[in-house]
């Protein structure tokens, strides 16, 4: 720092010293990769040298190397802000000195001739300005304005592509999320893809990892725009690369390995981009190095099956694009590693065998391939099988293990069938020879060439005898599996009896107890096989229900066996799953619902429900395990079996309904983040309501059932990206990756079952199946016991959505009830609730509900109380929103009654309504006036035939004509009278979101026609309707992208820069701009200001306007988060001094002695107006007052004068930041 001038002089006079210095600096920087302080010191020395002296010969030599410019680029991309500023100053000084000395330079990253031309310097000025606004003093609005300049950097002939990548990289690492997102869109806008291949480390360490961040993967409709852009980006990157494509591919695959446990969808879309490149370009690029990375990719597992199936299929399809250097054995060993890493399953490989066979024919020489394979045959059974399947290799030893692999692969290889039958026969004998064992033997039963004839012809008696005499768990599991296989083809498999099954249980129990504690999975699997066997057995055997002696009742014996297994013997996943299936079968087959049930039936149902409850509570006491999903679903089926729900609805079992409600609420809450639970629960309720909904009694309290029904329908589900992405990625697999996809064979449904929307459709069906008493009870109880009428939190969007869904059910219940028995008390509550409704969407349903009910009142001759209430709202303009609601309701009621105008008081209501509507069209409340005039557009064509008074007709027709002139079609506008029709819109698509889309532009849940057609069962009560998309209102445009694209056709944009980016370099010693940026002698005393945000703003504007000094009452305010948010980094450069409140007077007196004029920013009777005539003394001190009370009198007496900002509006004060900006700017324009 103190000897830099001497050092620079020595460098320019002594070549050895010069070489020593720059060798040391390069070494210091290289060591800095491990120690950041060394990097900083090397940067600081280089900047000091450039500031202090001419370029030395050795420095010029260093500058002419790529290492120098790579050094600068690395530091420009550094995460540390100070390193970036140092690097930018070094870059600017280097270019300025090179251009001024006319030094010729040809490096990869910087080139110049003898005399740098204006265009080249202009390009570098633009780059430094862009870099400053992106990386140093980040400003989103400036970045957006400079969009085209950033994109054009990549096509600038004077700048290497890598400089543009630096802009992207620093932007993607910004602390501001909005900037990161915008820079990501810019990255995807770059068309010159060769730029990205010019700096692979930056691409794979910063750019692609940033693009893989989870928060970008938003779902829009049925697609993921960011994921699709990422795939396209990777595809374009590889497609436009002419050289080094293997290296780029290697680096991307290496990135996938490094990110192997990261966000699954990001890995899928990145990998899919590679696959699309292969498919489109037919490139055979995968070499041995790539295969080694692909094998590592197989080792990673995705979170669940949809994602796992998709990503493994992509990885396996990579193998279809191997280059000629890859041998047949290498290909097969890669597949072997995949199968073994996936637990021996062929489910991901099997759909691609046909593609691999085609590859073997088209890509490999047959003789060479088989010669290559021969050396590895016999070493690995899976390898041998793949050689046979893919390369049709014949010379293979057919062992039992080999046949089991054939069965696992599901490949039809007829030549092996005789040996497979021999193997099966040996196993059926119970005493297999030739080394055959029962280990893994159950896999043989899925051998693809075993047909129905095979299973019909076999005899399992010897096997059963062997199981009973020489029991082993493997042999028993084989017997249990083959018993189920043969049962599917014939019922006379073997003469088993119930006692045989009981004896088998004891054998299983004894053998399982001999297993070590670590082998609990073997034990669990054994019990699972037993209960699966028992379940199959019971399908052909009727249990003896003779209860003359209690112990002889085989069903009770079976229940005791189940109880013993759950509580003592096992109680693990597979066993419990098989037990639950058995209990479900029992309740399905042995319990019949009727008006009278026996005590024994009640005991059995209670017992089974308690077992289901016990298992559910055990697994739910800890977090549900995703891999045990089948058990979760089986328990839901069991707990909410229609028989159990029937017993609960008839109150046959004490506390049953409360436990059902408790379990239902748990399942509903769990469904927030878990799929399949809610659709199954909804389906079980639908089955119950279908068979027993009409039998529900009026004298029973069904609140528990209503609460479950409503709870299922209104339950929200996760709004996070990963949750919403699974159907999208499933669609990607179906349409782009699955070679055998046909409609109805969707991956999502294979994994999860029906879509989550089935839950709501099932509840709609349940309401349609219900009797009128339950529907009326639902309306009364939901409006009484829930938040349907009044929101708990008026601004809670999630609550508003749930209330909206509740009202959809209330409306459905009302419109499908034949007996209109809703109590007047309930209706009054609903009517009055509209006055306190905060949600515009819920208000629509309340208006619809009330309108429908008011029509009923008119038709039954009792409309007075409802009509009077509505007209009281119409006449009270203090609440314009409710005037609008009342007008809507009256209009829809009149429209419904007009077909029977001579009945129900239609004429009287129309007269009364028009007498109120016309004055409302001239209301002083804008909303009432706008809506009333807009409503007349619908009213005049509808009712003009019913208006007989000539004057009134003219008035309304004139209003109609004027309103038509301002009408806008197809776009939402607040206050427009968007009305629906009570009869015409009585369709399911309209009730469940369609009307909302026709009358408002808000986002709202909608159930489409196709969903109803697919899932709805009861289609006769209410028409489904159609998707009336042409009538949906367009959403108001809040997207700023159109603004951002305004300059798209312009070559350049007027770049903003806050501090002269090209001319300004960092002053290392004073931590502020160097002498080029001068400061005035103005002092701003803000010690009276105590709010950190205001102080932050004052600090920032003082730095921008070059103020000499700023005082604050406590210098620690610089660390306050609110100060830092507003000041950004201004406090680093703005000279600041702490002046406490009690020191202000003495501080001003000292400055007075130094010749300063003391000026107060205050309104007093002697204030001087701040206008064009006022001249600030060069040495001015401006005292700012407190935000609330201004400058205290004790300090006013110390001032030379007070300045007052002229004001011309109604408000007589302004924010302290604004006032400071006005006065400081006025000073600055005079003296700077």
Secondary structure, 3 states (H helix, E strand, C coil): CCCHHHHHHHHHHCHHHHHHHHHHHHHHHHHCCCCHHHHHHHHHHHHHHHHHCCCCHHHHHHHCCHHHHHHHHHHHCCCCHHHHHHHHHHHHHHHHHHHHHCCCEECCCCEECCCCCHHHHHHHHHHHHHHHHHHHCCCHHHHHHCHHHHHHHCCCCCCCHHHHHHHHHHHHCCCCHHHHHHHHHHHHHCCCCHHHHCCHHHHHHHHHHHHCCHHHCCCECCECHHHHHHHHHHHHHHHCCCCCHHHHHHHHHHHHHHCCCCCHHHHHHHHHHHHHHHHHHCCCCECHHHHHHHHHHCCCCCCCHHHHHHHHHHHHHHHHHECCCCCHHHHHHHHHHHHHHCCCCCCCCHHHHHHHHHHHHHHCCHHHHHHHHHCCCCCCHHHHHHHHHHHCCCCCCCCHHHHHHHHHHCCCCHHHHHHHHHHHHHHHCCCCCCCCCCCCHHHHHHCCCCCHHHHHHCCCHHHHHHHHHCCCHHHHHHHHHHHHHHHCCCCCCCCCCHHHHHHHHHHHHHHHHCCCHHHHHHHHHHHHHHHHHHHHHHCCCCCCCCCCCHHHCHHHHHHHHHHHHHHHHCCCHHHHHHHHHHHHHHHHHHCCCCCCCCHHHHHHHHHHHHHHHHHHHHHHCCCCCHHHHHHHHHHHHHHCCHHHHHHHHCCCCCCHHHHHHHHHHHHHHHCCCCCCHHHHHHHHHHHHHHHHHHHCCCCCCCHHHHHHHHHHHHCCCCCCHHHHHHHHHHHHHHHHHCCCCCCCCCHHHHHHCCCCCHHHHHHHHHHHHCCHHHHHHHHHHHHHHCCCCCCCCCCCHHHHHHHHHHHHHHHHHHHCCCCCCCCHHHHHHHHHHHHHCCCHHHHHHHHHHHHHHHHHHHHCCCCHHHHHHHHHHHHCCCCHHHHHHHHHHHHHHHHHHHHHCCCCCHHHHHHHHHHHHHHHCCCCCHHHHHHHHHHHHHHHHHHHHHCCCHHHHHHHHHHHHHHHHCCCCCECCCCCCCCCCCCCCCCHHHHHHHHHHHHCCCCCCCCCHHHHHHHCCCCCCCCCCCCCHHHCCECCCCCCHHHHHHHCCCCCCCCCCCCCCCCCCEECCCCEECCCCCCCCCEEECCCCCCHHHHHHHHHHHHHCCCCEEEECCHHHHHCHHHHHHHCCHHHHCCEEECCHHHHHHHHHHHHHCCCEEEEECCCCCCEEECCCCCCCCCEEEECCECCCECCHHHHCCCCEEEEECCCCCCCCCCHHHHHHHHHHHHHHHHC
